């Protein structure tokens, strides 16, 4: 015969499990910040930057909207942080490419390839940084006469790339032009290639490796041609 205590335990065990909130347990500030950025990247890529709200980002990250504002007061701040992280990661790719030994020609070529590979391996981050952000965010005045440490993440990455190009290839590439001008030329070539390959996936492109290798060869040959 069941006692009252036994009946109470059975009744309790049969209660449906309480549905937990979708919100995640509070983690460290850095972890939370990265979770928000990851959520925003996914939403921006799937729905487009203009259509995504901070409420949607917060829900995707498992936060309240108020919780999101503790890290990023506006959607623009989220986009700017993604851009900064992209520039820092690109700079790391440039540094690794320049650190490997080789002739000036080989090192110069690796820097070009580092840009191409990074953009094609991180298409969402690349497009948010170089296509969406310039249209959505207020422009930041560039003054390359200031020290690198006083620049924003994008300008720092650009200036570091210019330094690495000069260190890798010397002063004589492209007829001894200003390294900042050479870097802009390389950026035009690299950005054009990456943007086209990302945004026109259905175009009947040649084999990608063949295409990129030929592009690099064309630029390197032009850079080191005797004048």
C-alpha positions as CSV (number, residue, x, y, z in Angstrom):
1,X,0.0,0.0,0.0
2,X,1.4,3.4,-1.0
3,X,2.0,5.9,1.7
4,X,1.1,9.6,1.2
5,X,4.8,10.4,0.9
6,X,5.3,7.8,-1.9
7,X,2.2,9.1,-3.8
8,X,3.6,12.6,-3.6
9,X,7.0,11.5,-5.0
10,X,5.2,9.7,-7.9
11,X,3.1,12.7,-8.6
12,X,6.1,14.9,-8.7
13,X,8.0,12.6,-11.0
14,X,5.2,12.7,-13.5
15,X,5.2,16.5,-13.9
16,X,6.3,17.6,-17.3
17,X,9.8,19.0,-17.4
18,X,9.9,22.8,-17.2
19,X,10.9,24.4,-20.5
20,X,14.1,26.3,-20.1
21,X,14.7,29.8,-21.6
22,X,16.5,29.9,-24.9
23,X,18.9,32.4,-23.3
24,X,22.3,31.1,-22.6
25,X,24.0,31.1,-19.2
26,X,26.1,34.3,-18.7
27,X,29.7,33.8,-19.8
28,X,32.7,36.0,-19.8
29,X,32.6,39.3,-21.5
30,X,34.9,38.2,-24.3
31,X,32.9,35.0,-24.9
32,X,29.6,36.9,-25.0
33,X,31.0,39.4,-27.4
34,X,32.2,36.7,-29.8
35,X,28.8,35.0,-29.6
36,X,27.1,38.2,-30.6
37,X,29.5,38.8,-33.5
38,X,29.0,35.2,-34.7
39,X,25.2,35.6,-34.5
40,X,25.4,38.8,-36.4
41,X,27.6,37.4,-39.1
42,X,25.2,34.5,-39.7
43,X,22.2,36.8,-39.9
44,X,23.8,39.5,-42.0
45,X,24.9,36.8,-44.5
46,X,21.5,35.1,-44.6
47,X,19.2,38.1,-44.6
48,X,21.3,41.1,-45.5
49,X,22.6,43.8,-43.2
50,X,19.7,46.3,-43.8
51,X,17.0,43.8,-42.8
52,X,18.5,42.5,-39.6
53,X,17.6,44.1,-36.3
54,X,19.4,44.2,-33.0
55,X,16.5,42.3,-31.5
56,X,17.1,39.4,-34.0
57,X,20.9,39.5,-33.2
58,X,20.1,39.3,-29.5
59,X,17.7,36.4,-29.9
60,X,20.2,34.5,-32.1
61,X,22.9,35.0,-29.5
62,X,20.6,34.0,-26.6
63,X,20.5,37.4,-25.0
64,X,17.9,40.0,-24.2
65,X,18.0,43.1,-26.3
66,X,19.1,45.0,-23.2
67,X,21.9,42.5,-22.7
68,X,23.1,43.1,-26.3
69,X,23.3,46.8,-25.7
70,X,25.8,46.3,-22.9
71,X,28.3,45.2,-25.6
72,X,27.1,47.0,-28.7
73,X,24.8,50.0,-28.4
74,X,23.8,50.0,-32.1
75,X,23.8,47.6,-35.1
76,X,26.4,49.8,-36.7
77,X,28.8,49.1,-33.7
78,X,28.3,45.4,-34.4
79,X,29.2,45.8,-38.1
80,X,32.2,48.0,-37.2
81,X,33.5,45.3,-34.8
82,X,33.2,42.6,-37.5
83,X,35.2,44.9,-39.8
84,X,37.9,45.5,-37.2
85,X,38.2,41.8,-36.5
86,X,38.5,41.1,-40.3
87,X,41.2,43.6,-40.8
88,X,43.2,42.2,-37.8
89,X,42.9,38.7,-39.2
90,X,44.0,39.8,-42.6
91,X,47.0,41.5,-41.1
92,X,47.9,38.3,-39.4
93,X,47.7,36.5,-42.8
94,X,50.0,39.1,-44.3
95,X,52.5,38.7,-41.5
96,X,52.6,34.9,-41.9
97,X,53.1,35.2,-45.7
98,X,55.9,37.7,-45.3
99,X,57.7,35.7,-42.5
100,X,58.5,32.7,-44.7
101,X,61.9,32.7,-46.4
102,X,62.3,33.3,-50.2
103,X,63.5,35.6,-52.9
104,X,61.9,39.1,-53.1
105,X,59.8,37.9,-56.0
106,X,58.5,34.9,-54.0
107,X,57.7,36.9,-50.9
108,X,55.9,39.6,-53.0
109,X,53.9,36.9,-54.7
110,X,52.9,35.3,-51.3
111,X,51.6,38.6,-50.1
112,X,49.3,38.9,-53.1
113,X,48.1,35.3,-52.6
114,X,47.6,36.0,-48.9
115,X,45.1,38.7,-49.8
116,X,43.3,36.6,-52.3
117,X,43.1,33.5,-50.2
118,X,41.8,35.3,-47.1
119,X,39.0,37.0,-49.0
120,X,37.9,33.8,-50.7
121,X,38.1,31.7,-47.5
122,X,36.1,34.3,-45.5
123,X,33.6,35.6,-48.0
124,X,30.9,36.8,-45.5
125,X,33.4,38.7,-43.4
126,X,35.1,40.1,-46.5
127,X,31.9,41.4,-48.0
128,X,30.7,42.9,-44.7
129,X,34.0,44.7,-44.3
130,X,34.7,45.9,-47.8
131,X,31.2,46.1,-49.4
132,X,28.6,46.6,-46.8
133,X,30.4,48.6,-44.1
134,X,31.6,51.5,-46.4
135,X,28.0,52.1,-47.4
136,X,26.4,51.6,-43.9
137,X,29.0,53.3,-41.7
138,X,30.1,56.9,-41.5
139,X,33.4,57.3,-43.3
140,X,36.5,57.6,-41.1
141,X,39.0,60.2,-42.2
142,X,42.3,58.6,-43.3
143,X,45.6,60.3,-42.6
144,X,48.5,58.1,-43.3
145,X,50.9,60.7,-42.0
146,X,49.9,59.7,-38.5
147,X,51.6,56.8,-36.6
148,X,50.2,53.4,-37.4
149,X,49.2,52.9,-33.8
150,X,46.9,55.9,-33.9
151,X,45.0,54.6,-37.0
152,X,41.8,52.5,-37.1
153,X,42.0,48.8,-37.8
154,X,41.5,49.2,-41.5
155,X,44.1,51.8,-41.9
156,X,46.5,49.9,-39.7
157,X,46.1,46.8,-41.9
158,X,46.6,48.8,-45.1
159,X,49.8,50.5,-43.7
160,X,51.2,47.2,-42.5
161,X,50.6,45.6,-45.9
162,X,52.5,48.6,-47.5
163,X,55.4,48.0,-45.1
164,X,55.5,44.3,-45.8
165,X,55.4,44.9,-49.6
166,X,58.3,47.3,-49.4
167,X,60.3,44.9,-47.1
168,X,59.6,42.0,-49.4
169,X,60.2,43.5,-52.8
170,X,62.5,46.5,-52.1
171,X,62.3,50.0,-53.5
172,X,62.4,49.1,-57.2
173,X,59.1,47.3,-57.9
174,X,56.8,49.1,-60.3
175,X,59.5,51.6,-61.3
176,X,60.2,52.7,-57.7
177,X,56.7,54.1,-57.1
178,X,55.6,55.2,-53.6
179,X,54.8,52.0,-51.5
180,X,51.4,53.4,-50.6
181,X,50.6,53.8,-54.3
182,X,51.8,50.3,-55.0
183,X,49.6,49.0,-52.1
184,X,46.6,50.8,-53.6
185,X,47.3,49.2,-57.0
186,X,47.5,45.7,-55.4
187,X,44.4,46.4,-53.4
188,X,42.5,47.3,-56.6
189,X,43.6,44.0,-58.2
190,X,43.0,41.8,-55.2
191,X,39.7,43.3,-54.3
192,X,38.4,43.1,-57.8
193,X,39.3,39.5,-58.1
194,X,37.9,38.5,-54.7
195,X,34.7,40.5,-55.1
196,X,34.0,39.1,-58.6
197,X,34.6,35.5,-57.6
198,X,32.4,35.8,-54.5
199,X,29.5,37.7,-56.1
200,X,29.4,35.9,-59.4
201,X,29.6,32.2,-58.5
202,X,27.5,31.2,-61.5
203,X,29.8,32.7,-64.1
204,X,31.7,30.1,-66.1
205,X,35.1,30.9,-64.5
206,X,38.3,29.1,-65.4
207,X,39.7,26.7,-62.9
208,X,40.2,28.9,-59.8
209,X,43.8,27.9,-59.1
210,X,44.7,28.5,-62.7
211,X,43.0,31.9,-62.6
212,X,44.6,33.0,-59.4
213,X,48.0,31.7,-60.4
214,X,47.8,33.6,-63.7
215,X,46.7,36.8,-61.9
216,X,49.6,36.6,-59.5
217,X,52.1,36.0,-62.3
218,X,50.8,38.9,-64.3
219,X,51.1,41.3,-61.3
220,X,54.5,40.0,-60.2
221,X,56.0,40.1,-63.8
222,X,54.8,43.7,-64.1
223,X,56.2,44.6,-60.7
224,X,59.7,43.2,-61.4
225,X,59.9,44.1,-65.1
226,X,63.1,45.9,-66.0
227,X,62.6,49.5,-67.0
